Amino acid sequence: MQLPIYMDNHATTRLDPRVLEAMMPYLTEVYGNAASRSHGFGWAADQAVEKARAQVEKLIGASAREIVFTSGATESDNLAITGAVQGSVQMQGGRGHVITQATEHNAVLDTCRWLEKQGCRVTMLPVDEQGRIRLDDLRLAMDDDKPVLVTILAANNEIGTLQPIDEIGALCHERGAPFHTDAAQAVGKIPIDVNRSNIDLLSISGHKIYGPKGIGALYVRRRNPRVELTEQMHGGGHERGMRSGTLNVPGIVGLGAACEIAGAELEAEAIRVGALRDRLQAKLEAALDRVLVNGSQTHRLPGNLNMTFEHVDSETLMMGLKDVALSSGSACTSAKIEPSHVLRALGLDEQATHSSIRFGLGRFNTEEEVDYVAERLVDVVKKLREISPEYAEFT
Ligand SMILES: Cc1ncc(COP(=O)(O)O)c(C=O)c1O
């Protein structure tokens, strides 16, 4: 076993060597611009891009030419939400109503906040103690003011909670409201089918699925119904006019390869990674008192475990575990020490949010690593509690 151990697979994942192998020719000898139509260099690049597009489409049950390549899920979320709202406001007038929910990633929350400043109405649905929205809340919000977009993430990046996307999609379809889902954490980890779930727009990120960083995709439904987006990037009219800019061919090839591998291995990997997560959880629960699992234990990503260790400061805990890469919240907000908005939305008080750790297990973790992490963590938690006056009060 090698140290340090990486157990922060919601922040990012290691590039799969098979993905790197697929990318290599496009980082070296096949360097054409996919938009060059007049020579073989361009044709070879274009062919590789179209192969990757089909690989991404297959993983989520999309049809041909429904994938737009972007720089990542942040850009996909921005394009989906702002593009859909601007498109429908232009067509229908009015200021637009967007429905979202409290535990979204900041890529969605900040885009909605920006739209709100532009005059759009935004409804923020609360979640239950497991982190799932209530369908009745969504129904009421839709009845109140017909939305131009419903944006609800598929799987949360901190607590791994899966939203009821089949039911949300069915409701949106019934009411004629476009449904966007940020599936950056869900794609490749749980089965996703855009037709079964009536999804109109779906965000994907390469680096969450053992692909490269700086590449992503947006699924845009072409029929039943066709979704119209206003482009956010103006330029050469690439990607059917929805996302101008020279295509990142090696990144796209990597994303395609990552999707193909994820599709082929999804079922077996979910079982293996889920078993590792359960092993870690069981060991921690057996050895420690006053620990709580945050989120849902029934509707959860296989590799996710988010736990509160009462009377322990999570930053201090991580300092005592220098050879294990973990996270105390979402990586994107960990530059600021603010209580996690996701844990707050579940009803945790501020102190509990500062005692919580996210474990993100993935493809390259082993049972040996899980056992090591559990043992070290139990040891550090016990030591910190020995010097905690609050813990002494409770025991
Ligand atoms: C749910 C979710 N959405 C969006 C993003 C942003 O993805 P990217 O890094 O590809 O922009 C992340 C990554 O942290 C995420 O977990």
The ligand as an ORCA input file, in Angstrom:
! r2SCAN-3c Opt
* xyz 0 1
  C     -22.183     18.573     -8.559
  C     -21.087     19.331     -9.225
  N     -21.385     20.229    -10.162
  C     -20.440     20.931    -10.803
  C     -19.119     20.776    -10.501
  C     -18.087     21.575    -11.258
  O     -17.469     20.752    -12.194
  P     -16.179     21.229    -13.026
  O     -15.035     21.120    -12.090
  O     -16.096     20.250    -14.159
  O     -16.435     22.592    -13.502
  C     -18.739     19.878     -9.514
  C     -17.319     19.743     -9.109
  O     -16.957     19.982     -7.982
  C     -19.753     19.119     -8.858
  O     -19.455     18.246     -7.912
*
